[in-house]
Amino acid sequence: MVLNLLNLLPVYPLDGGQLLNRVFLDEEGFWSNTFVWISAIGFAVLAFISGLYILLLLPLMIVFRYVGTNRHLALEKELLDEGFDLDTSYEDLSDEKYWKIRAVIVRNLPTFAGVEAGPPYQYDAKEEKIAQEVEDVLQRNLLLDISWFEKIILVIIWILALCSPIIFNIDLNFLKNFLQF
């Protein structure tokens, strides 16, 4: 239960932070990037203050994820600039569009260096990974678009979950010893 509660804290990359980032901070804008960097710096400071240097893995993972996300955003931008409709599901993608999106992915991701983009179109040994990237590009474009009323309901549920130890009168005194640095 404690791990679930910690996971709800509004700090990136925890679920609470991802919820905040996706629903309220536009996930790709200035405030989102600022939030991600503040979370990374916060974890680094916490690691040094607490002496729990294993926590330094979190800022490192945040930076790697940030770089990967920016690489995918650049990929999406190129695909949109070339006129692709990324609101298509992978299952509804025509073969022609698959190969065109695949060519952009192969050109831009270092993982697929040496893979022929075509034409001629032919499957590569890495095709399963390439197909997953095509599907990921299409899925990333599906934004969490909910009304303000739905956002308020979501925040209320989130706050209730965070307050569940108080609501259900759960004793968390054992945390005092853990949290004393």
C-alpha positions in Angstrom: 0.0 0.0 0.0 2.9 2.3 0.8 4.4 1.8 -2.6 1.1 2.5 -4.3 0.8 5.7 -2.3 4.3 6.8 -3.1 3.5 6.0 -6.8 0.6 8.5 -6.6 2.9 11.4 -5.7 2.9 14.2 -8.3 6.6 13.6 -9.3 7.7 12.4 -12.7 8.1 9.4 -13.6 5.8 8.2 -10.9 2.1 7.6 -12.0 1.0 10.7 -10.2 3.5 12.7 -12.0 2.6 11.2 -15.4 -1.0 11.9 -14.7 -0.2 15.5 -13.9 2.0 15.8 -17.0 -0.4 14.3 -19.5 -3.7 15.8 -18.2 -2.6 19.3 -17.1 0.8 20.1 -18.6 0.4 19.3 -22.3 3.1 16.6 -22.1 5.2 18.2 -24.8 5.2 21.9 -23.9 7.5 24.2 -21.9 5.8 23.5 -18.5 5.9 19.7 -19.1 9.6 19.8 -19.8 10.2 22.1 -16.8 8.3 19.6 -14.6 10.3 16.7 -15.9 13.6 18.4 -15.2 12.5 19.6 -11.8 11.5 16.0 -10.9 14.9 14.7 -12.1 16.8 17.3 -10.1 14.6 16.6 -7.1 15.4 12.9 -7.2 19.1 13.7 -7.5 19.0 16.0 -4.5 17.0 13.5 -2.5 19.6 10.8 -3.3 22.4 13.0 -2.0 20.6 14.2 1.1 19.4 10.8 2.1 22.6 8.9 1.2 20.4 6.5 -0.9 22.6 6.8 -4.0 20.6 4.1 -5.7 17.9 6.8 -6.2 20.3 8.4 -8.7 19.1 5.8 -11.2 15.7 7.7 -11.3 17.1 11.0 -12.7 19.3 8.9 -15.1 16.2 7.1 -16.3 14.3 10.3 -16.6 17.0 11.8 -18.8 17.1 8.7 -21.1 13.4 8.8 -21.4 13.4 12.6 -22.1 15.9 12.1 -24.9 13.9 9.2 -26.4 10.7 11.2 -26.2 12.3 14.1 -28.0 13.6 11.8 -30.7 10.1 10.4 -31.2 8.6 13.9 -31.2 11.0 14.9 -34.0 10.0 11.8 -35.8 6.3 12.6 -35.4 6.9 16.2 -36.6 8.6 14.9 -39.7 5.8 12.5 -40.4 3.2 15.2 -39.9 5.2 17.6 -42.1 5.1 14.9 -44.8 1.3 14.8 -44.5 0.8 11.6 -42.6 -2.4 11.2 -40.5 -1.1 9.8 -37.2 -4.6 9.4 -35.8 -4.9 6.1 -37.8 -4.7 2.8 -35.9 -2.0 0.4 -36.8 -4.6 -2.2 -37.9 -6.2 0.4 -40.3 -2.9 1.4 -41.9 -2.5 0.5 -45.5 0.6 -1.3 -46.8 1.6 1.8 -48.8 1.4 4.1 -45.7 3.2 1.5 -43.5 6.2 1.4 -45.9 6.3 5.2 -46.1 6.2 5.6 -42.3 8.7 2.8 -42.0 11.1 4.6 -44.3 11.0 7.8 -42.1 11.6 5.7 -39.0 14.4 3.7 -40.6 16.1 7.0 -41.7 15.8 8.7 -38.3 16.3 6.1 -35.6 19.9 4.9 -35.0 18.6 1.5 -33.9 17.8 0.8 -37.6 21.0 2.0 -39.2 21.8 -0.2 -42.1 18.2 -1.2 -42.7 17.1 -0.5 -46.3 14.1 1.9 -46.4 13.1 0.8 -49.9 12.0 0.7 -52.6 12.3 -2.1 -53.3 10.3 -2.9 -50.2 11.5 -5.9 -48.4 11.3 -7.1 -44.8 14.4 -6.9 -42.6 15.5 -9.1 -39.7 14.5 -6.2 -37.5 11.1 -5.9 -39.0 9.2 -6.8 -35.8 11.0 -4.0 -34.0 10.3 -1.6 -36.9 6.6 -2.5 -36.9 6.5 -1.8 -33.2 8.0 1.6 -33.8 5.4 2.3 -36.5 2.6 1.3 -34.0 4.2 3.4 -31.2 4.3 6.5 -33.5 0.6 6.0 -34.2 -0.4 5.4 -30.6 1.6 8.3 -29.2 -0.5 10.7 -31.1 -3.6 9.6 -29.1 -3.8 12.4 -26.5 -5.8 12.2 -23.3 -8.4 14.8 -24.3 -10.9 15.2 -21.5 -13.1 18.1 -20.4 -12.3 20.2 -17.4 -15.2 18.5 -15.5 -13.6 15.1 -16.1 -10.2 16.5 -15.1 -11.7 17.7 -11.8 -13.3 14.3 -11.2 -9.9 12.7 -11.9 -8.1 15.0 -9.4 -10.8 14.2 -6.7 -10.2 10.5 -7.2 -6.4 11.0 -7.1 -6.7 13.1 -3.9 -9.0 10.5 -2.3 -6.5 7.7 -3.2 -3.6 9.8 -1.6 -5.7 10.3 1.5 -6.9 6.7 1.8 -4.7 6.0 4.9 -6.5 8.8 6.7 -9.9 7.9 5.3 -9.5 4.2 6.3 -7.6 5.0 9.5 -4.5 3.1 8.5 -1.5 3.3 10.8 1.6 4.5 8.9 3.8 5.1 11.9 6.4 2.7 10.7 7.2 5.2 7.9 8.6 7.7 10.5 11.7 5.5 11.0 12.1 5.0 7.3 11.8 8.7 6.4 14.3 9.9 9.0 17.6 10.5 7.2 
